[in-house]
């Protein structure tokens, strides 16, 4: 059964996911301003994913008869002074989101909220993929980012990323 504590944490997570979308849009803006449209695209797609994560949690709460409330979303306040900084900030942010999801999962375990645990299993797997993707991007940048021709090719590769909506059955 969805407890007040678990539902409140999930509701907070909605705002964290929406903040993530804001943050990634800010990173997309940084790269667009720098002329790296592929990097901008990668972060734009990332922002779309985060928005959809928020919507999945919203739907789950509503399907479980919980009234969803939204808080104000803070503006990103990170200033980037190199192409690598947003990549590192994205990985650090994904690690924070993973910790938040893990915390909600632990509270669900303690409450024996098996339905929410099952729901969160998708997010736990997704966060593993998110961290790996961010880490891989840092590694590629470290390998190729200092050479203008290689940076151009990496930017082209990132520009090919397309958005795929998540598929998750909600109860």
Secondary structure by P-SEA (a helix, b strand, c coil): cccaaaaaaaaaaaaaaaaaaaaaaaaaaaaaaacaaaaaaaaaaaaaaaaaaaaaaaaaaaaabbbbbbcccccccccccccaaaaaaaaaaaaaaaaaaaaaaaaaaaacaaaaaaaaaaaaaaaaaaaaaaaaaaaaaaaccccaaaaaaaaaaaaabbbbccccccc
